[in-house]
Amino acid sequence: SFLVSIPVNTPLDCYFIIVVIVLLLSLYYCCHCIFCTQLRSGAKTTTVNDIDRLHIFNRLHIMFNGLLKEHEEKQAALREENDRLGKAATASIAKLTDTLVDQLNSGVSEAFEVQKEIETQSRALQTEAVRFSQQTDKWMKSVQTYDTAVKEIGDFENWMKTMEWDMQTVATALENVASHRAQPAPPQR
């Protein structure tokens, strides 16, 4: 049940598990030897050999506990390092994201500024077009007034020519009448 709870994440963990199994087998062998020797001899007292075996067992137990503690310390250090690296990676990603968003926003803000400038120029152009249209209307009215005046002058000139012709016709008729009166009348018979 002890070995089942040990997490295996790296090759170092596998090496550690092998060492633990070897130590456990060694401990088992030592204990087994001690108890088998006592059972065979039928002795209820321990001998020097038994004490040496127990001493070896205790040393192995202490060594095993030391290895286990060292392994746990290395695991804790690796977890701390992984946490630190994870936090650093998260901070780097956040910084990269912020930089990318800033770059994107600067492009968007530049496009927005250009769009505002285009809209401003468009409004100015529309105002100029309205003013130009009004000026053109004024010019058209002036040209129409001038054209009407020219037509009236042409009509007046034509009227004057007609009047002149009528006056000449009347003058010629009066001259004819006057010349007929100035001639003596032929005798009457």
Disulfide bonds with the S-S distance in Angstrom:
none
